């Protein structure tokens, strides 16, 4: 950072000053952002202006050494202000693609053997689908196994480097499909519901969807809300994915619990994620990513069921082929051509008496969020 005799120390000093200024309000910090990428500032330096012998191109070993300097400076600053902070180091999330440039090919090994393990957690990003491809519905929904694959890869990488596995933060995730308005469709919402379930199931410490607002770009928009660039939709109109994430938060409890699908439902259409609440209720999220409706039976085990259960059903519209830009919540749809019902916070769930086994219709391409009362 800069052209002083010790630019890394200069940069770490600036970072430490940010910690002091922040006064403990920020608990988690990242060192760099996709530093391995040739699209990032600092990936390549001008050797004619450099005084400390760094290579022209960044590599994992150099980044790992820098992480150690940053961690020392920032933690010392935190100690001065009686704050506790946690610092993350970036790893590459998957086996390098064929023809990848050198910094990506050797990134994880370099980070994990040269000081990157001084960080408290590891950071990865993933955009699930093929880069800039006009991905189909099936292409998108089958990527729900990505969180599991990434975690297994990181475990393999740390083991191979003789390093300890640490908590993992997936600080950017989304789909990067283009050409059919996939990102602003209800399919992106179904994908989000499955992704949240897989993130929890695979023990990620944190995950952040990229991003809140972006630019419509004819539907190639990763933003959860319309920032005004989509004509015909209200300013800050929520995209369909918002609704799937909102109801996931509303109807998923404090702890994921084991569930299993009997043979009758054990097919590629149905995926489930179950949980319990500290307040005593139990719930399940049922994703039907197939073209057929299914009747699903739910048998709770080791749970003192109460007298009623409640659920929301989220489905798409009929516009734009398989990539409808609309979402319906218990039959309530949007007032504008895209998005969902703006009164989502007050829509009442369906409810029914709870007496033994629950049987529920799960429409094609839908997600059901269900919670059962405790006794």
SVG drawing of the C-alpha trace seen along z (x, -y; Angstrom):
<svg xmlns="http://www.w3.org/2000/svg" viewBox="-58 -7 72 53">
<polyline fill="none" stroke="black" stroke-width="0.4" points="0.0,0.0 1.8,-3.0 5.5,-3.4 7.1,-3.6 9.9,-1.3 7.4,1.0 4.0,0.7 2.5,3.7 3.2,2.1 1.8,-1.2 -1.4,0.6 -1.7,2.5 -1.3,-0.7 -4.2,-2.2 -6.3,0.8 -5.4,0.6 -6.5,-3.0 -9.9,-2.0 -10.2,0.5 -9.5,-2.3 -11.9,-4.6 -14.6,-1.9 -14.5,-1.5 -15.6,2.1 -18.8,1.6 -17.6,4.0 -16.8,7.5 -15.8,9.2 -13.2,8.0 -11.9,9.3 -8.3,8.8 -8.7,7.9 -11.4,8.9 -10.8,11.7 -7.2,10.7 -6.3,13.6 -8.3,12.0 -6.7,10.2 -9.7,7.9 -8.7,6.5 -6.6,3.5 -3.2,4.6 -3.1,7.8 -0.2,6.4 2.3,3.7 4.8,1.5 8.2,3.0 10.0,-0.2 8.3,-2.0 8.4,0.8 11.1,0.9 10.4,4.0 11.1,6.7 7.5,8.0 6.8,9.9 4.9,8.2 1.9,10.4 0.3,11.3 0.3,14.9 -1.2,16.9 2.1,17.1 2.6,13.3 -1.0,12.7 -0.7,15.1 2.4,13.2 0.5,10.0 -2.5,11.4 -0.2,12.0 1.0,8.4 -2.6,7.2 -3.8,9.5 -1.0,8.4 -1.7,4.7 -5.5,4.8 -5.6,7.1 -3.2,4.8 -5.4,1.9 -8.5,3.8 -6.8,4.6 -6.1,0.9 -9.8,0.1 -10.9,3.2 -12.6,4.7 -12.8,8.2 -12.6,8.6 -12.3,11.6 -10.3,11.4 -10.9,13.5 -8.5,14.5 -9.6,15.3 -9.4,18.7 -10.3,19.9 -13.6,21.8 -13.1,24.7 -10.5,26.6 -8.9,24.0 -10.4,24.2 -8.3,25.3 -5.9,22.7 -6.3,20.6 -3.5,18.1 -0.8,19.0 -2.1,17.0 -5.4,19.0 -3.7,22.3 -1.5,22.0 -3.5,19.7 -4.9,21.9 -1.6,23.8 0.3,20.5 -2.2,18.9 -2.4,21.9 1.4,22.5 2.6,18.9 0.6,17.2 -2.9,17.1 -3.9,19.4 -3.3,16.5 -6.8,15.4 -9.8,16.4 -11.9,17.6 -11.7,18.3 -13.6,16.4 -15.0,17.7 -17.3,16.3 -19.5,18.3 -21.9,17.5 -23.1,21.1 -24.0,21.2 -21.8,21.1 -20.3,17.6 -22.5,15.4 -24.4,18.5 -28.1,18.4 -28.7,21.2 -31.9,23.2 -34.2,23.7 -32.7,27.2 -29.1,25.8 -29.8,23.3 -31.6,25.5 -29.2,28.4 -26.4,26.1 -27.9,26.4 -25.0,28.8 -22.4,26.1 -22.2,25.2 -21.4,28.9 -18.9,29.1 -17.1,25.9 -16.9,27.0 -15.5,30.4 -12.9,28.8 -11.8,26.4 -11.5,29.3 -9.4,31.2 -7.2,28.1 -6.6,27.4 -5.8,31.1 -3.3,31.2 -1.6,28.1 -1.4,29.4 -3.6,26.5 -6.5,26.4 -10.0,26.0 -11.6,22.8 -15.1,21.3 -16.1,20.4 -17.8,17.2 -19.5,17.2 -19.4,13.5 -20.8,13.3 -23.2,15.7 -25.8,15.5 -26.4,16.9 -24.7,15.4 -27.1,16.6 -27.8,14.1 -30.2,13.7 -33.6,14.8 -34.1,12.6 -33.2,15.5 -31.8,13.3 -35.0,11.4 -37.3,14.5 -39.0,16.7 -36.5,19.4 -33.8,17.3 -36.1,17.4 -36.4,21.2 -32.6,21.3 -32.2,18.9 -34.3,21.1 -32.3,24.2 -29.0,22.3 -29.9,21.1 -30.8,24.6 -27.6,26.0 -25.5,23.3 -26.9,24.2 -26.7,27.9 -23.0,27.6 -22.1,25.5 -21.1,22.2 -20.4,19.6 -21.8,16.7 -23.3,16.0 -24.2,12.8 -26.2,12.7 -24.8,10.2 -26.5,7.7 -29.2,5.3 -29.5,3.2 -27.8,3.0 -29.0,2.1 -31.9,3.8 -29.8,4.5 -32.8,6.1 -33.2,8.6 -29.6,9.5 -29.8,7.9 -28.5,9.6 -30.1,6.9 -32.9,7.9 -34.6,4.6 -35.3,2.3 -33.1,-0.8 -35.3,-2.6 -33.7,-1.2 -36.6,1.2 -39.4,-0.7 -42.9,0.2 -42.0,1.3 -42.1,-0.8 -38.8,-2.1 -37.3,0.5 -39.8,3.1 -38.6,6.4 -37.5,9.0 -39.0,12.6 -35.8,13.9 -36.5,11.5 -39.8,13.2 -38.2,16.7 -35.5,15.4 -38.0,13.4 -40.2,16.5 -37.2,18.7 -36.1,16.3 -39.6,16.2 -40.3,19.9 -36.9,21.5 -36.0,22.0 -32.9,21.7 -31.6,25.1 -31.5,27.4 -32.5,30.9 -32.2,34.1 -35.0,35.2 -35.3,37.9 -37.5,38.6 -39.2,41.9 -38.8,43.8 -42.0,42.5 -40.7,38.9 -37.0,39.7 -36.6,38.2 -34.9,35.2 -38.0,33.0 -38.4,32.7 -35.8,31.2 -36.5,30.5 -34.9,28.6 -36.2,29.0 -35.7,27.1 -36.9,26.5 -37.4,23.2 -36.3,22.3 -39.9,21.3 -40.8,25.0 -42.3,25.2 -41.0,27.4 -41.0,26.7 -40.0,27.8 -39.3,26.1 -40.3,28.2 -38.9,27.3 -40.5,28.9 -38.2,28.1 -39.9,30.5 -42.7,30.2 -45.2,32.3 -47.3,31.6 -46.6,33.9 -48.6,34.8 -46.1,35.0 -46.7,36.5 -44.9,35.1 -44.3,37.3 -42.7,35.4 -40.5,37.5 -39.5,36.7 -41.7,33.7 -44.8,33.0 -47.1,31.7 -49.7,29.1 -53.1,28.6 -52.4,26.6 -49.9,26.1 -49.4,23.1 -47.8,22.7 -47.0,20.4 -46.9,21.5 -44.7,19.5 -45.2,20.0 -44.4,18.2 -46.5,16.6 -47.1,17.4 -45.1,14.5 -41.7,14.9 -41.8,18.7 -40.1,20.6 -38.6,17.5 -41.6,15.6 -40.7,12.3 -43.7,12.7 -44.1,14.5 -47.4,15.4 -47.7,15.9 -50.7,17.9 -52.3,16.8 -51.5,13.1 -49.6,11.6 -47.9,8.3 -49.8,5.1 -47.0,4.4 -45.8,6.6 -42.9,8.0 -42.2,8.8 -44.6,10.0 -47.3,8.7 -46.2,5.6 -48.3,6.5 -46.2,9.7 -45.6,8.8 -49.4,9.0 -50.4,12.0 -51.9,14.6 -50.6,18.2 -52.8,21.0 -53.6,23.1 -55.2,26.5 -55.7,28.8 -52.7,31.0 -53.8,34.5 -51.1,37.1 -49.5,37.1 -49.7,33.9 -50.5,34.3 -49.8,31.3 -50.0,30.5 -46.7,29.2 -47.3,27.6 -44.7,27.9 -41.9,25.2 -42.9,24.1 -41.6,23.7 -43.7,24.4 -42.7,22.9 -44.5,24.8 -44.4,24.5 -46.2,26.8 -47.4,25.7 -45.9,27.3 -48.2,29.1"/>
</svg>
